[in-house]
């Protein structure tokens, strides 16, 4: 966010002065820059990765084609990546990039709030871990009873439990699985 503020310039009235560098050329008009960007997105169709096309507001501008959606997207890459979908309107694409940068302070504020909430939740979880497990004795008693019942149910079952498909021994001493038996009956 600091990079975006530092990299943009303002006129004497405090209005943002538009400037973008695409493919080594600087543009100060949205329409011209948008046409240049639309000319560069073709490289994204032929590539299977993001293609660097220039710089805007201290961010690298990359473009990519998303074949499933059949859309082009622009990524402003800095410490994080910010994405916007590109359209067919040349000047509109430049406005979209400006809107992504303009939304960064709100995004940072939202992320700080989320981080604060996560810290509170972490502290709460740590406190809860320090408390004794109130039903520990009940769990131990029921686990012991379950082991007793399991042992009683397995009394007399000295044969090992085999996993897999059962086999049928026929009168002619041939061995078939139930599936094979069903197929023969058809």
RAPE-V938045 format. One record per pair of residues at least 4 apart in sequence whose C-alpha atoms are under 8 Angstrom apart, sorted by sequence separation. I is the first residue (numbers start at 1). J is the second residue. If there is no record, write none. Layout:
i-><I	I>
j-><J	J>
This chain:
i-><1	2	3	4	10	11	21	22	28	29	30	31	32	33	34	35	36	37	38	40	41	42	43	44	47	55	56	66	67	77	89	90	91	92	93	94	95	96	97	98	99	100	103	104	105	106	107	108	109	110	111	112	113	114	115	116	117	118	119	120	121	122	123	124	125	126	127	135	136	137	138	139	140	141	142	143	144	145	146	147	148	149	150	151	154	169	170	176	177	178	179	180	181	182	10	11	21	22	27	28	44	55	56	65	66	76	77	87	88	169	170	176	10	11	20	21	27	44	54	55	65	66	75	76	87	169	170	9	10	19	20	44	53	54	65	66	75	76	86	168	169	8	9	19	20	43	52	53	54	64	65	75	167	168	8	9	19	52	53	63	64	74	75	167	168	8	18	19	52	53	63	64	73	74	86	167	168	8	17	18	22	51	52	63	73	74	166	167	18	50	51	62	63	73	74	84	165	166	20	40	50	51	61	62	72	73	84	165	168	22	50	61	62	71	72	22	49	60	61	62	71	72	37	60	61	84	47	59	60	83	59	60	82	44	45	59	44	45	56	58	44	76	41	41	41	23	24	22	23	41	22	21	22	20	21	20	21	20	19	20	57	8	7	8	38	6	7	5	6	38	4	37	3	4	3	4	34	35	3	34	35	33	34	32	33	34	31	32	34	30	31	34	30	33	31	30	30	4	1	1>
j-><5	6	7	8	14	15	25	26	32	33	34	35	36	37	38	39	40	41	42	44	45	46	47	48	51	59	60	70	71	81	93	94	95	96	97	98	99	100	101	102	103	104	107	108	109	110	111	112	113	114	115	116	117	118	119	120	121	122	123	124	125	126	127	128	129	130	131	139	140	141	142	143	144	145	146	147	148	149	150	151	152	153	154	155	158	173	174	180	181	182	183	184	185	186	15	16	26	27	32	33	49	60	61	70	71	81	82	92	93	174	175	181	16	17	26	27	33	50	60	61	71	72	81	82	93	175	176	16	17	26	27	51	60	61	72	73	82	83	93	175	176	16	17	27	28	51	60	61	62	72	73	83	175	176	17	18	28	61	62	72	73	83	84	176	177	18	28	29	62	63	73	74	83	84	96	177	178	19	28	29	33	62	63	74	84	85	177	178	30	62	63	74	75	85	86	96	177	178	33	53	63	64	74	75	85	86	97	178	181	36	64	75	76	85	86	37	64	75	76	77	86	87	53	76	77	100	64	76	77	100	77	78	100	63	64	78	64	65	76	78	65	97	63	64	65	53	54	53	54	72	54	54	55	54	55	55	56	56	56	57	101	57	57	58	88	57	58	57	58	90	57	90	57	58	58	59	89	90	59	90	91	90	91	90	91	92	90	91	93	90	91	94	91	94	94	94	95	101	104	105>
